[in-house]
Amino acid sequence: MRAQKIGLLGGSFNPAHDGHRQISLAALRLLDLDQIWWLVSPQNPLKSAEGMAEYEERLAAAEKIAHHSRIRVSDFEARIGEQRTVRTLAALKVTFPQHRFVWLMGADNMVQLPKWQHWERIMELVPVAIFNRPGYTYKALNGKVAYKYRNQRVLNGLTGDHRRQLADIPPPAWTFLTETTIKLSSTQIRNYHDTTGNTCS
Protein backbone atom coordinates (compact mmCIF):
# COMPACT_ATOMS: atom_id res chain seq x y z
CA MET A 1 0.00 0.00 0.00
CA ARG A 2 1.49 3.34 -1.07
CA ALA A 3 2.01 6.14 1.45
CA GLN A 4 -1.19 8.06 2.10
CA LYS A 5 -2.50 10.84 4.32
CA ILE A 6 -5.25 9.28 6.42
CA GLY A 7 -7.76 10.85 8.79
CA LEU A 8 -8.75 8.70 11.77
CA LEU A 9 -12.24 9.07 13.21
CA GLY A 10 -12.65 6.94 16.33
CA GLY A 11 -15.71 6.20 18.39
CA SER A 12 -18.43 3.76 19.33
CA PHE A 13 -20.54 4.62 16.25
CA ASN A 14 -23.61 3.71 18.29
CA PRO A 15 -25.05 4.33 15.78
CA ALA A 16 -23.07 5.74 12.85
CA HIS A 17 -24.96 8.66 11.28
CA ASP A 18 -24.76 11.17 8.45
CA GLY A 19 -22.87 13.63 10.67
CA HIS A 20 -19.94 11.18 10.72
CA ARG A 21 -20.05 11.02 6.93
CA GLN A 22 -20.31 14.77 6.44
CA ILE A 23 -17.32 15.60 8.64
CA SER A 24 -15.34 12.84 6.94
CA LEU A 25 -16.04 14.37 3.52
CA ALA A 26 -15.13 17.80 4.90
CA ALA A 27 -11.86 16.44 6.29
CA LEU A 28 -10.94 14.89 2.94
CA ARG A 29 -11.42 18.28 1.30
CA LEU A 30 -10.10 20.72 3.91
CA LEU A 31 -7.10 18.67 5.04
CA ASP A 32 -6.19 17.26 1.62
CA LEU A 33 -6.43 13.66 2.87
CA ASP A 34 -6.44 10.50 0.78
CA GLN A 35 -8.70 8.42 3.02
CA ILE A 36 -10.70 8.47 6.25
CA TRP A 37 -10.69 5.42 8.50
CA TRP A 38 -13.58 5.00 10.92
CA LEU A 39 -12.14 3.14 13.91
CA VAL A 40 -15.16 1.45 15.46
CA SER A 41 -14.33 0.92 19.14
CA PRO A 42 -15.35 -2.32 20.89
CA GLN A 43 -16.16 -0.17 23.96
CA ASN A 44 -15.37 3.44 24.80
CA PRO A 45 -13.75 3.42 28.30
CA LEU A 46 -15.51 6.70 29.15
CA LYS A 47 -18.98 5.44 28.18
CA SER A 48 -21.33 2.93 29.75
CA ALA A 49 -21.80 -0.41 28.01
CA GLU A 50 -25.52 -0.11 28.75
CA GLY A 51 -27.45 0.55 25.54
CA MET A 52 -24.44 -0.33 23.38
CA ALA A 53 -25.39 -2.26 20.25
CA GLU A 54 -23.46 -5.41 19.37
CA TYR A 55 -20.10 -4.73 17.77
CA GLU A 56 -20.85 -6.48 14.46
CA GLU A 57 -24.12 -4.57 14.23
CA ARG A 58 -22.32 -1.24 14.69
CA LEU A 59 -19.71 -2.18 12.07
CA ALA A 60 -22.37 -3.13 9.53
CA ALA A 61 -24.35 0.05 10.17
CA ALA A 62 -21.21 2.15 9.76
CA GLU A 63 -20.49 0.48 6.40
CA LYS A 64 -23.98 1.43 5.21
CA ILE A 65 -23.63 5.06 6.29
CA ALA A 66 -20.05 5.54 5.04
CA HIS A 67 -20.88 4.54 1.45
CA HIS A 68 -17.83 6.23 -0.08
CA SER A 69 -14.74 4.89 -1.81
CA ARG A 70 -12.42 6.96 0.39
CA ILE A 71 -14.09 6.19 3.74
CA ARG A 72 -13.04 2.85 5.20
CA VAL A 73 -14.73 1.26 8.22
CA SER A 74 -12.09 -0.51 10.32
CA ASP A 75 -12.18 -3.11 13.09
CA PHE A 76 -8.50 -2.43 13.89
CA GLU A 77 -9.12 -1.86 17.61
CA ALA A 78 -11.07 -5.11 17.95
CA ARG A 79 -8.36 -7.03 16.10
CA ILE A 80 -5.59 -5.76 18.37
CA GLY A 81 -7.76 -5.98 21.50
CA GLU A 82 -7.45 -2.29 22.32
CA GLN A 83 -9.83 0.51 23.31
CA ARG A 84 -7.44 3.25 24.45
CA THR A 85 -6.76 5.86 21.77
CA VAL A 86 -3.14 6.38 22.75
CA ARG A 87 -2.35 2.69 22.30
CA THR A 88 -4.38 2.44 19.10
CA LEU A 89 -2.44 5.33 17.56
CA ALA A 90 0.89 3.86 18.59
CA ALA A 91 -0.11 0.50 17.07
CA LEU A 92 -1.29 2.12 13.83
CA LYS A 93 2.01 3.95 13.42
CA VAL A 94 3.93 0.71 13.88
CA THR A 95 1.63 -1.30 11.60
CA PHE A 96 1.49 1.32 8.83
CA PRO A 97 4.77 3.26 9.06
CA GLN A 98 4.38 4.49 5.47
CA HIS A 99 1.19 6.45 6.21
CA ARG A 100 0.74 9.87 7.79
CA PHE A 101 -2.21 10.00 10.16
CA VAL A 102 -4.41 12.84 11.44
CA TRP A 103 -6.69 12.27 14.42
CA LEU A 104 -10.19 13.75 13.92
CA MET A 105 -12.44 14.74 16.81
CA GLY A 106 -15.31 17.05 17.67
CA ALA A 107 -14.94 20.14 19.85
CA ASP A 108 -16.81 18.31 22.63
CA ASN A 109 -14.09 15.65 22.69
CA MET A 110 -11.39 18.32 22.76
CA VAL A 111 -12.96 19.60 25.97
CA GLN A 112 -12.96 16.04 27.36
CA LEU A 113 -9.50 15.10 26.12
CA PRO A 114 -7.66 15.73 29.43
CA LYS A 115 -9.71 12.84 30.89
CA TRP A 116 -8.29 10.44 28.31
CA GLN A 117 -5.39 8.18 29.22
CA HIS A 118 -2.04 9.84 28.40
CA TRP A 119 -3.77 12.61 26.48
CA GLU A 120 -0.56 14.61 25.97
CA ARG A 121 0.97 11.56 24.31
CA ILE A 122 -1.98 11.48 21.88
CA MET A 123 -1.15 15.06 20.88
CA GLU A 124 2.49 14.09 20.43
CA LEU A 125 1.77 11.00 18.29
CA VAL A 126 -0.23 12.53 15.42
CA PRO A 127 -1.57 15.92 14.28
CA VAL A 128 -5.16 16.57 15.39
CA ALA A 129 -8.06 18.27 13.58
CA ILE A 130 -10.99 19.56 15.65
CA PHE A 131 -14.49 19.92 14.21
CA ASN A 132 -16.70 22.75 15.40
CA ARG A 133 -19.72 21.81 17.48
CA PRO A 134 -22.44 24.17 18.74
CA GLY A 135 -22.11 24.86 22.45
CA TYR A 136 -18.48 23.69 22.68
CA THR A 137 -16.52 26.17 20.55
CA TYR A 138 -15.62 28.57 23.38
CA LYS A 139 -14.84 25.79 25.85
CA ALA A 140 -12.64 23.97 23.34
CA LEU A 141 -10.65 27.01 22.22
CA ASN A 142 -10.19 28.26 25.78
CA GLY A 143 -9.66 24.90 27.46
CA LYS A 144 -6.67 23.01 28.78
CA VAL A 145 -5.65 21.42 25.48
CA ALA A 146 -5.81 24.63 23.45
CA TYR A 147 -3.86 26.53 26.11
CA LYS A 148 -1.13 23.91 26.51
CA TYR A 149 -0.61 23.64 22.75
CA ARG A 150 -1.42 27.25 21.84
CA ASN A 151 1.86 27.64 19.95
CA GLN A 152 1.24 24.51 17.86
CA ARG A 153 -2.10 25.57 16.37
CA VAL A 154 -2.15 25.49 12.55
CA LEU A 155 -4.22 28.29 11.04
CA ASN A 156 -5.66 29.21 7.66
CA GLY A 157 -3.04 31.87 6.97
CA LEU A 158 -2.79 34.81 4.58
CA THR A 159 -0.19 32.97 2.49
CA GLY A 160 -2.39 29.90 2.02
CA ASP A 161 -4.40 27.30 3.90
CA HIS A 162 -1.71 25.64 6.00
CA ARG A 163 -4.28 23.16 7.29
CA ARG A 164 -3.93 21.28 4.00
CA GLN A 165 -0.39 20.36 5.09
CA LEU A 166 -1.47 19.25 8.58
CA ALA A 167 -0.68 15.57 7.95
CA ASP A 168 2.90 16.53 7.04
CA ILE A 169 3.55 18.67 10.12
CA PRO A 170 5.43 16.93 12.96
CA PRO A 171 3.20 16.70 16.07
CA PRO A 172 2.17 18.27 18.30
CA ALA A 173 0.12 20.18 15.73
CA TRP A 174 -3.60 20.87 15.69
CA THR A 175 -6.20 22.89 13.86
CA PHE A 176 -9.78 23.96 14.51
CA LEU A 177 -12.08 23.66 11.49
CA THR A 178 -14.59 26.46 12.07
CA GLU A 179 -16.38 25.80 8.77
CA THR A 180 -17.43 22.31 9.86
CA THR A 181 -20.30 22.11 12.32
CA ILE A 182 -21.49 18.82 13.80
CA LYS A 183 -25.14 19.13 14.77
CA LEU A 184 -25.97 15.45 15.13
CA SER A 185 -24.76 13.08 17.81
CA SER A 186 -25.23 9.34 18.24
CA THR A 187 -26.78 9.99 21.67
CA GLN A 188 -29.41 12.32 20.18
CA ILE A 189 -30.25 9.74 17.52
CA ARG A 190 -30.56 6.95 20.11
CA ASN A 191 -32.78 9.14 22.30
CA TYR A 192 -34.97 9.99 19.31
CA HIS A 193 -35.42 6.34 18.39
CA ASP A 194 -36.11 5.44 22.03
CA THR A 195 -38.91 7.98 22.25
CA THR A 196 -40.43 7.09 18.86
CA GLY A 197 -40.14 3.36 19.37
CA ASN A 198 -38.00 2.90 16.26
CA THR A 199 -34.76 0.94 16.16
CA CYS A 200 -31.33 2.43 15.67
CA SER A 201 -30.32 0.03 12.92
C-alpha positions in Angstrom: 0.0 0.0 0.0 1.5 3.3 -1.1 2.0 6.1 1.5 -1.2 8.1 2.1 -2.5 10.8 4.3 -5.2 9.3 6.4 -7.8 10.9 8.8 -8.7 8.7 11.8 -12.2 9.1 13.2 -12.7 6.9 16.3 -15.7 6.2 18.4 -18.4 3.8 19.3 -20.5 4.6 16.3 -23.6 3.7 18.3 -25.1 4.3 15.8 -23.1 5.7 12.9 -25.0 8.7 11.3 -24.8 11.2 8.4 -22.9 13.6 10.7 -19.9 11.2 10.7 -20.0 11.0 6.9 -20.3 14.8 6.4 -17.3 15.6 8.6 -15.3 12.8 6.9 -16.0 14.4 3.5 -15.1 17.8 4.9 -11.9 16.4 6.3 -10.9 14.9 2.9 -11.4 18.3 1.3 -10.1 20.7 3.9 -7.1 18.7 5.0 -6.2 17.3 1.6 -6.4 13.7 2.9 -6.4 10.5 0.8 -8.7 8.4 3.0 -10.7 8.5 6.2 -10.7 5.4 8.5 -13.6 5.0 10.9 -12.1 3.1 13.9 -15.2 1.5 15.5 -14.3 0.9 19.1 -15.4 -2.3 20.9 -16.2 -0.2 24.0 -15.4 3.4 24.8 -13.7 3.4 28.3 -15.5 6.7 29.2 -19.0 5.4 28.2 -21.3 2.9 29.8 -21.8 -0.4 28.0 -25.5 -0.1 28.7 -27.5 0.5 25.5 -24.4 -0.3 23.4 -25.4 -2.3 20.2 -23.5 -5.4 19.4 -20.1 -4.7 17.8 -20.8 -6.5 14.5 -24.1 -4.6 14.2 -22.3 -1.2 14.7 -19.7 -2.2 12.1 -22.4 -3.1 9.5 -24.4 0.0 10.2 -21.2 2.1 9.8 -20.5 0.5 6.4 -24.0 1.4 5.2 -23.6 5.1 6.3 -20.0 5.5 5.0 -20.9 4.5 1.5 -17.8 6.2 -0.1 -14.7 4.9 -1.8 -12.4 7.0 0.4 -14.1 6.2 3.7 -13.0 2.8 5.2 -14.7 1.3 8.2 -12.1 -0.5 10.3 -12.2 -3.1 13.1 -8.5 -2.4 13.9 -9.1 -1.9 17.6 -11.1 -5.1 17.9 -8.4 -7.0 16.1 -5.6 -5.8 18.4 -7.8 -6.0 21.5 -7.4 -2.3 22.3 -9.8 0.5 23.3 -7.4 3.2 24.5 -6.8 5.9 21.8 -3.1 6.4 22.8 -2.4 2.7 22.3 -4.4 2.4 19.1 -2.4 5.3 17.6 0.9 3.9 18.6 -0.1 0.5 17.1 -1.3 2.1 13.8 2.0 4.0 13.4 3.9 0.7 13.9 1.6 -1.3 11.6 1.5 1.3 8.8 4.8 3.3 9.1 4.4 4.5 5.5 1.2 6.4 6.2 0.7 9.9 7.8 -2.2 10.0 10.2 -4.4 12.8 11.4 -6.7 12.3 14.4 -10.2 13.7 13.9 -12.4 14.7 16.8 -15.3 17.0 17.7 -14.9 20.1 19.9 -16.8 18.3 22.6 -14.1 15.6 22.7 -11.4 18.3 22.8 -13.0 19.6 26.0 -13.0 16.0 27.4 -9.5 15.1 26.1 -7.7 15.7 29.4 -9.7 12.8 30.9 -8.3 10.4 28.3 -5.4 8.2 29.2 -2.0 9.8 28.4 -3.8 12.6 26.5 -0.6 14.6 26.0 1.0 11.6 24.3 -2.0 11.5 21.9 -1.1 15.1 20.9 2.5 14.1 20.4 1.8 11.0 18.3 -0.2 12.5 15.4 -1.6 15.9 14.3 -5.2 16.6 15.4 -8.1 18.3 13.6 -11.0 19.6 15.6 -14.5 19.9 14.2 -16.7 22.8 15.4 -19.7 21.8 17.5 -22.4 24.2 18.7 -22.1 24.9 22.5 -18.5 23.7 22.7 -16.5 26.2 20.5 -15.6 28.6 23.4 -14.8 25.8 25.9 -12.6 24.0 23.3 -10.7 27.0 22.2 -10.2 28.3 25.8 -9.7 24.9 27.5 -6.7 23.0 28.8 -5.6 21.4 25.5 -5.8 24.6 23.4 -3.9 26.5 26.1 -1.1 23.9 26.5 -0.6 23.6 22.7 -1.4 27.2 21.8 1.9 27.6 19.9 1.2 24.5 17.9 -2.1 25.6 16.4 -2.1 25.5 12.5 -4.2 28.3 11.0 -5.7 29.2 7.7 -3.0 31.9 7.0 -2.8 34.8 4.6 -0.2 33.0 2.5 -2.4 29.9 2.0 -4.4 27.3 3.9 -1.7 25.6 6.0 -4.3 23.2 7.3 -3.9 21.3 4.0 -0.4 20.4 5.1 -1.5 19.3 8.6 -0.7 15.6 7.9 2.9 16.5 7.0 3.6 18.7 10.1 5.4 16.9 13.0 3.2 16.7 16.1 2.2 18.3 18.3 0.1 20.2 15.7 -3.6 20.9 15.7 -6.2 22.9 13.9 -9.8 24.0 14.5 -12.1 23.7 11.5 -14.6 26.5 12.1 -16.4 25.8 8.8 -17.4 22.3 9.9 -20.3 22.1 12.3 -21.5 18.8 13.8 -25.1 19.1 14.8 -26.0 15.4 15.1 -24.8 13.1 17.8 -25.2 9.3 18.2 -26.8 10.0 21.7 -29.4 12.3 20.2 -30.3 9.7 17.5 -30.6 7.0 20.1 -32.8 9.1 22.3 -35.0 10.0 19.3 -35.4 6.3 18.4 -36.1 5.4 22.0 -38.9 8.0 22.2 -40.4 7.1 18.9 -40.1 3.4 19.4 -38.0 2.9 16.3 -34.8 0.9 16.2 -31.3 2.4 15.7 -30.3 0.0 12.9 
